[in-house]
């Protein structure tokens, strides 16, 4: 299981094509997984030799991960490592059949094993939880996008009059700005993911009657508003 966002922030139709060892989003050559591992190990060793604190090491390694991801064209470490995982599987699979599934944002179950089942708070759910707790009251999105929501933060301070308010709420603002950076790669871009192969699989399964009730996955048959309001959010 990979993620649809291995395609980065490209707009338009995204075809169902795998990544092969050395592929990059920005066309740069020289991507090597072993080389990336050595860079990470060297950086970690350097920080440890300097006697850096655990917090400093944590922040520094996160920053390095972002730098390496963006160097090859991916917006963050999560999608970069997912793409690397696909490359390894394509290289090592040999004659073994391989299926790579690239979902977008995964939420709770529709009905199996039970409606609203979910393990942990993931991706978009953190925004739902923040809104439900009253911590997030403003969350703009691109009204022209298909289903994606987006983060955009307006300046909190308009003049000196609001200085004290800003100082008191800066932690909340910084938290939201961090959310903006986390979700930015997935939002405000017009992308359509090609699902021709998945549609062929669904059609063939229906025609053969392969336990269609158990493995039913036609997204057009779902009431998405009812699912989100009456199943996913209560389950969350």
LUMMAR-710081 format. One record per residue (C-alpha): y negated, x, z; residue in one letter. Coordinates in steps of 0.2 Angstrom, whole numbers, plus 2048, in hexadecimal, padded with zeros to 3 digits. Example, Ala and Ser with C-alpha at 12.3 -4.5 7.8 and 13.67 -1.06 7.14 Angstrom:
// residues 2
81683E827A805844824S
// end
This chain:
// residues 236
800800800X7F08087FAX7DF8007F8X7D57F97E9X7C68047EFX7CF8147E9X7C58107D9X7B58147E2X7A580B7DEX7A88087CCX7A27F87C5X7AB7ED7B8X7BE7EB7B5X7C97F77BEX7DA7F97B6X7EB7FB7BFX7ED80D7BBX7F481A7C8X7EC82A7CDX7F583A7C8X7F384B7D2X7E28537CFX7DA8437C9X7C88407D0X7BB8327CEX7AD83E7C9X7B68487BCX7B68587C7X7C58637C4X7CF86D7D1X7D48607DEX7E38677E8X7EA85E7F7X7F086F7FFX7DF8767FCX7D7868805X7E3869814X7DF87C815X7CC878815X7CE86B823X7D987782DX7CD88582BX7BE87A831X7C8874840X7CC886845X7BA88B843X7B487E84FX7C188185BX7BE89485BX7AB89085EX7B088686EX7AA876867X7AC866871X7B885886CX7A984D867X7A285B85CX7B285E854X7B584C851X7A4849849X7A585A83FX7B6855838X7B0844833X7A184B82AX7AC858821X7B884A81CX7A9840814X7A385080BX7B4853803X7B68417FEX7A58407F6X7A88517EEX7B684A7E3X7AD8397E1X7B482E7EEX7A88267FAX7B282980AX7C1831812X7CB820813X7CC81D800X7CD8307FCX7DD832806X7E48227FFX7E18297EDX7E98397F3X7F882F7F9X7FA8277E8X7FA8387E0X80783F7EBX8128307E8X8108317D5X8148437D6X8238427E1X82B8317DCX8368397CFX84182B7C7X83F8207D7X83680F7D2X82480F7DAX8198007DEX8078047E3X7FE7F47EAX7EB7F57EBX7E47E77F6X7D27E57F9X7CD7DF80BX7DD7DA815X7DB7CC821X7E77C182BX7F67B9824X7F57A881BX8057A1822X8137AE824X8187B2832X80B7A6838X7FA7A1833X7EC7AD839X7F87BB83FX7EE7CC83FX7F17DD847X7E07E484DX7CF7E2847X7CD7E9835X7C07EB828X7B67DB826X7BC7D4836X7B17E0841X7A27D7839X7AA7C683DX7AD7CB84FX79B7D2851X7947C284AX79F7B8856X7997C2865X7877C0860X7857D285CX7827D084AX7767C2844X7707C9833X77C7CE826X7767CD814X7817CE805X7807CD7F2X7807BB7EDX7867BF7DBX7957C87E1X7A67C07E0X7AC7C07F2X7A57D07FAX7987D0808X78C7DF80AX7837E8817X7707EB815X7657F0824X7527ED824X7477F882DX7467F383FX7357FA843X7267F3839X7187FA844X714803854X7157F285DX7287F185CX72B803862X7317FE873X73D7F186BX7437FD85FX74780A86DX7517FD877X75B7F7868X75D80785FX76F808864X7737F785CX7697FC84CX77280D84BX78380384CX77E7F883EX779806834X78980E837X7927FE831X7877FF821X78D81181DX79F80C820X79F7FC815X793802808X7A18097FCX7A97F77FCX7997EC7FAX78C7E87EDX7957EE7DEX79C7E37D0X7AF7E77CEX7BD7DD7C7X7CE7E37CBX7DB7E17BDX7EB7D87C4X7F47D57B4X8047DE7BAX8037D37CAX8017C37C0X8107C87B6X81B7CB7C5X8157BA7CDX8197B17BDX82A7B87BBX82E7B57CDX8297A27CBX8337A17BBX8437A87C3X84179E7D3X8417AE7DEX83E7A57EFX82D7A07E9X8297977F9X82B7A7803X8237B47F6X8167A87F0X8067B27EDX7FB7A87E0X7E97AB7E7X7E279C7DDX7ED7907E7X7E57957F8X7D678B7FFX7CD79B804X7BF79380EX7CC789819X7D679981BX7C77A4821X7C079682DX7D078E833X7DD79C832X7D67AD832X7C77AC83EX7D17A284BX7DF7AF849X7D37BD84BX
// end
